[in-house]
Amino acid sequence: MHARTIVKPKTLQSNLEQAGLSAGELAALL
């Protein structure tokens, strides 16, 4: 159970990083 609790924050951070990379790619294209 604790392992999942630790994985969730990491997943959120990963999603934020992916969103940031996507925004960076879009900005580069623009």
Gaussian input, Z-matrix of N, CA and C with variables (Angstrom, degrees):
# hf/3-21g

backbone

0 1
 N
 C     1     B1
 C     2     B2     1     A1
 N     3     B3     2     A2     1     D1
 C     4     B4     3     A3     2     D2
 C     5     B5     4     A4     3     D3
 N     6     B6     5     A5     4     D4
 C     7     B7     6     A6     5     D5
 C     8     B8     7     A7     6     D6
 N     9     B9     8     A8     7     D7
 C    10    B10     9     A9     8     D8
 C    11    B11    10    A10     9     D9
 N    12    B12    11    A11    10    D10
 C    13    B13    12    A12    11    D11
 C    14    B14    13    A13    12    D12
 N    15    B15    14    A14    13    D13
 C    16    B16    15    A15    14    D14
 C    17    B17    16    A16    15    D15
 N    18    B18    17    A17    16    D16
 C    19    B19    18    A18    17    D17
 C    20    B20    19    A19    18    D18
 N    21    B21    20    A20    19    D19
 C    22    B22    21    A21    20    D20
 C    23    B23    22    A22    21    D21
 N    24    B24    23    A23    22    D22
 C    25    B25    24    A24    23    D23
 C    26    B26    25    A25    24    D24
 N    27    B27    26    A26    25    D25
 C    28    B28    27    A27    26    D26
 C    29    B29    28    A28    27    D27
 N    30    B30    29    A29    28    D28
 C    31    B31    30    A30    29    D29
 C    32    B32    31    A31    30    D30
 N    33    B33    32    A32    31    D31
 C    34    B34    33    A33    32    D32
 C    35    B35    34    A34    33    D33
 N    36    B36    35    A35    34    D34
 C    37    B37    36    A36    35    D35
 C    38    B38    37    A37    36    D36
 N    39    B39    38    A38    37    D37
 C    40    B40    39    A39    38    D38
 C    41    B41    40    A40    39    D39
 N    42    B42    41    A41    40    D40
 C    43    B43    42    A42    41    D41
 C    44    B44    43    A43    42    D42
 N    45    B45    44    A44    43    D43
 C    46    B46    45    A45    44    D44
 C    47    B47    46    A46    45    D45
 N    48    B48    47    A47    46    D46
 C    49    B49    48    A48    47    D47
 C    50    B50    49    A49    48    D48
 N    51    B51    50    A50    49    D49
 C    52    B52    51    A51    50    D50
 C    53    B53    52    A52    51    D51
 N    54    B54    53    A53    52    D52
 C    55    B55    54    A54    53    D53
 C    56    B56    55    A55    54    D54
 N    57    B57    56    A56    55    D55
 C    58    B58    57    A57    56    D56
 C    59    B59    58    A58    57    D57
 N    60    B60    59    A59    58    D58
 C    61    B61    60    A60    59    D59
 C    62    B62    61    A61    60    D60
 N    63    B63    62    A62    61    D61
 C    64    B64    63    A63    62    D62
 C    65    B65    64    A64    63    D63
 N    66    B66    65    A65    64    D64
 C    67    B67    66    A66    65    D65
 C    68    B68    67    A67    66    D66
 N    69    B69    68    A68    67    D67
 C    70    B70    69    A69    68    D68
 C    71    B71    70    A70    69    D69
 N    72    B72    71    A71    70    D70
 C    73    B73    72    A72    71    D71
 C    74    B74    73    A73    72    D72
 N    75    B75    74    A74    73    D73
 C    76    B76    75    A75    74    D74
 C    77    B77    76    A76    75    D75
 N    78    B78    77    A77    76    D76
 C    79    B79    78    A78    77    D77
 C    80    B80    79    A79    78    D78
 N    81    B81    80    A80    79    D79
 C    82    B82    81    A81    80    D80
 C    83    B83    82    A82    81    D81
 N    84    B84    83    A83    82    D82
 C    85    B85    84    A84    83    D83
 C    86    B86    85    A85    84    D84
 N    87    B87    86    A86    85    D85
 C    88    B88    87    A87    86    D86
 C    89    B89    88    A88    87    D87

   B1=1.4653
   B2=1.5284
   B3=1.3241
   B4=1.4648
   B5=1.5192
   B6=1.3301
   B7=1.4660
   B8=1.5295
   B9=1.3366
   B10=1.4679
   B11=1.5281
   B12=1.3401
   B13=1.4702
   B14=1.5261
   B15=1.3316
   B16=1.4727
   B17=1.5222
   B18=1.3372
   B19=1.4730
   B20=1.5271
   B21=1.3245
   B22=1.4696
   B23=1.5398
   B24=1.3351
   B25=1.4669
   B26=1.5291
   B27=1.3326
   B28=1.4629
   B29=1.5229
   B30=1.3347
   B31=1.4724
   B32=1.5259
   B33=1.3325
   B34=1.4651
   B35=1.5202
   B36=1.3243
   B37=1.4613
   B38=1.5167
   B39=1.3405
   B40=1.4668
   B41=1.5189
   B42=1.3271
   B43=1.4699
   B44=1.5267
   B45=1.3242
   B46=1.4668
   B47=1.5244
   B48=1.3376
   B49=1.4608
   B50=1.5248
   B51=1.3340
   B52=1.4641
   B53=1.5224
   B54=1.3152
   B55=1.4628
   B56=1.5278
   B57=1.3321
   B58=1.4582
   B59=1.5206
   B60=1.3391
   B61=1.4601
   B62=1.5215
   B63=1.3341
   B64=1.4625
   B65=1.5303
   B66=1.3345
   B67=1.4622
   B68=1.5240
   B69=1.3297
   B70=1.4634
   B71=1.5159
   B72=1.3343
   B73=1.4645
   B74=1.5253
   B75=1.3404
   B76=1.4710
   B77=1.5317
   B78=1.3121
   B79=1.4675
   B80=1.5271
   B81=1.3354
   B82=1.4620
   B83=1.5299
   B84=1.3330
   B85=1.4731
   B86=1.5200
   B87=1.3384
   B88=1.4676
   B89=1.5215
   A1=109.92
   A2=115.95
   A3=118.91
   A4=110.88
   A5=115.89
   A6=119.83
   A7=109.82
   A8=115.88
   A9=119.53
   A10=110.62
   A11=115.21
   A12=119.02
   A13=110.10
   A14=116.15
   A15=120.34
   A16=110.39
   A17=115.41
   A18=119.73
   A19=111.23
   A20=116.43
   A21=119.24
   A22=112.15
   A23=119.62
   A24=120.20
   A25=111.01
   A26=115.96
   A27=119.05
   A28=109.94
   A29=115.91
   A30=119.90
   A31=109.66
   A32=116.22
   A33=119.84
   A34=109.61
   A35=117.04
   A36=120.62
   A37=110.13
   A38=116.51
   A39=120.71
   A40=109.65
   A41=116.84
   A42=120.90
   A43=109.82
   A44=117.17
   A45=120.89
   A46=109.74
   A47=116.36
   A48=119.73
   A49=110.10
   A50=116.56
   A51=120.49
   A52=110.02
   A53=117.06
   A54=120.92
   A55=109.31
   A56=116.99
   A57=121.41
   A58=110.61
   A59=116.26
   A60=120.22
   A61=109.73
   A62=116.73
   A63=120.64
   A64=109.28
   A65=116.81
   A66=121.28
   A67=109.45
   A68=117.17
   A69=120.95
   A70=110.60
   A71=117.07
   A72=120.57
   A73=110.36
   A74=116.20
   A75=120.33
   A76=109.51
   A77=116.82
   A78=120.69
   A79=109.67
   A80=117.03
   A81=120.87
   A82=109.82
   A83=115.77
   A84=119.34
   A85=110.30
   A86=116.07
   A87=119.48
   A88=108.78
   D1=-44.67
   D2=-179.15
   D3=-63.76
   D4=-35.87
   D5=-179.52
   D6=-59.91
   D7=-43.29
   D8=179.78
   D9=-63.79
   D10=-38.18
   D11=179.76
   D12=-60.86
   D13=-36.27
   D14=-179.60
   D15=-74.67
   D16=-35.29
   D17=-178.20
   D18=-68.02
   D19=-36.11
   D20=-177.15
   D21=-58.19
   D22=-51.67
   D23=179.12
   D24=-57.80
   D25=-40.52
   D26=-179.69
   D27=-63.00
   D28=-38.49
   D29=179.35
   D30=-64.21
   D31=-41.66
   D32=179.29
   D33=-62.05
   D34=-43.74
   D35=179.19
   D36=-62.72
   D37=-40.60
   D38=179.50
   D39=-62.05
   D40=-42.90
   D41=179.33
   D42=-61.93
   D43=-42.43
   D44=179.51
   D45=-63.85
   D46=-41.71
   D47=179.71
   D48=-64.12
   D49=-43.65
   D50=179.24
   D51=-62.08
   D52=-41.29
   D53=179.44
   D54=-64.12
   D55=-40.34
   D56=179.44
   D57=-64.47
   D58=-42.95
   D59=179.07
   D60=-63.97
   D61=-41.48
   D62=179.49
   D63=-61.37
   D64=-45.35
   D65=179.55
   D66=-62.34
   D67=-40.52
   D68=179.62
   D69=-63.98
   D70=-41.17
   D71=179.08
   D72=-64.38
   D73=-42.90
   D74=179.17
   D75=-63.05
   D76=-42.74
   D77=179.99
   D78=-62.73
   D79=-39.29
   D80=179.89
   D81=-64.45
   D82=-40.17
   D83=179.70
   D84=-66.16
   D85=-39.09
   D86=-179.76
   D87=-71.41

